[in-house]
Amino acid sequence: QVQLVESGGGLVQPGGSLRLSCAASGTSFSRNTMGWYRQAPGKERELVALIRSSTSTNYADSVKGRFVISRDNAKNTVYLQMNSLKPEDTAVYYCYMRDIFYNNDYWGQGTQVTVSS
């Protein structure tokens, strides 16, 4: 059974930093594309960042230069380092996984990030 478990969300002041983690189980982690999406109240879920098995990455324009996605295949974990946080980054952040072999998508339960003074 595939599971994605996120951690690291919370309340932070504008300009601050947070690191999100997502631990995967029940899958061959290293072959999969991993990513982070977010959904703010009243808005659609949007892509934040992706990292492929090759470690190539994609970022939303709104987070380029502030957020960094990385993966540790030995720990089956993907990270999102978020710096220079803004109030508009406030959202529920979801871990995402595309199992390349079975062509299935999986989601974590979400973790709240609130940027406020």
JOQUIFEN-V901521 format. One line per field, one symbol per residue. burial: + if it has 16 or more other C-alpha atoms within 10 Angstrom, else -. A space follows every 10 residues. Layout:
burial: ???
This chain:
burial: --+++++-+- -+-+--++++ ++++----++ -+++++++++ ------++++ ++----+++- --+---++++ +----+++++ -++-++--++ +++++++++- ------++-+ ++++++-
